[in-house]
Amino acid sequence: MDTPLCPCLRYADAPAAIDWLERAFGFRRGLVVPDDKGGIAHAELYYGTSGLVMLGSPRADSLGQPPGALGGISGTIYLRTADADAAHARAVAAGAEVLRPLEETDYGSRDFTVRDPQGQVWSFGTYWPEAPA
């Protein structure tokens, strides 16, 4: 896999988040390691041929709190898609909260932004920047 960047997220109910992300966004479940409290110690979800996100249940250390526990969000995840309309329809059908509606941007993308049921924010679009030479 040629994915040099992998977001890592925490969810208050990680097992439910995995199910929802599969249904709403089309992620595929990879390695899932349960913890001893009914949560998830570590999970890998794949998107397309090279997208990857890791997630887990909250932890007591500084690397382990979901957005709701922090009183807001600290960032968003962007996923490139060839069909933003289909991705939008799927996310909305699964109950995603639309934060930015499906639209054509002035930088040549068809984009939208949604919040998942546990507070993480996801953007989808057809834009993919090219790294400078």
C-alpha positions, -999 to 999 in steps of 0.1 A, spaced: 0 0 0 13 34 -9 -4 56 18 22 77 35 -3 94 58 -28 77 80 -53 96 102 -59 80 137 -92 87 154 -109 80 187 -145 72 191 -166 69 223 -183 38 208 -156 24 184 -175 -8 174 -205 13 164 -183 37 145 -167 9 125 -201 -4 115 -213 31 106 -182 40 86 -186 9 65 -222 15 58 -221 53 53 -187 58 36 -178 24 21 -148 17 43 -137 -20 44 -127 -35 77 -91 -47 81 -75 -56 114 -97 -51 144 -83 -57 179 -109 -57 207 -99 -44 241 -109 -60 274 -137 -35 281 -159 -42 250 -142 -15 229 -115 -14 203 -78 -12 211 -69 -8 174 -87 -10 141 -78 -4 105 -104 6 79 -96 8 42 -110 32 16 -105 25 -21 -72 10 -31 -49 31 -9 -69 50 18 -65 40 54 -77 53 87 -70 38 121 -93 41 150 -100 30 185 -119 35 218 -110 64 242 -77 60 262 -66 76 294 -35 92 279 -32 123 259 -37 105 226 -71 91 233 -101 114 234 -130 117 208 -141 152 198 -171 153 221 -149 147 251 -128 177 241 -158 201 234 -153 203 197 -132 191 168 -95 197 160 -95 188 123 -113 170 95 -105 141 72 -107 145 34 -114 116 11 -111 118 -26 -139 102 -45 -146 98 -83 -184 102 -76 -192 129 -50 -229 126 -57 -230 89 -49 -208 94 -18 -231 122 -6 -263 102 -11 -248 72 8 -236 94 37 -270 112 40 -289 79 38 -268 66 67 -277 96 88 -246 118 85 -252 155 95 -245 177 65 -222 206 75 -215 218 40 -238 207 11 -227 191 -21 -213 218 -43 -190 228 -71 -160 247 -58 -140 274 -74 -109 252 -73 -125 226 -95 -139 200 -71 -173 187 -63 -173 185 -25 -193 182 7 -187 179 44 -205 158 70 -203 150 107 -206 113 117 -228 103 146 -199 105 171 -187 140 161 -158 133 136 -160 156 106 -154 142 71 -151 159 37 -154 142 4 -145 156 -30 -131 150 -65 -101 173 -60 -67 158 -54 -37 182 -52 -5 175 -71 27 177 -50 52 203 -64 82 188 -82 
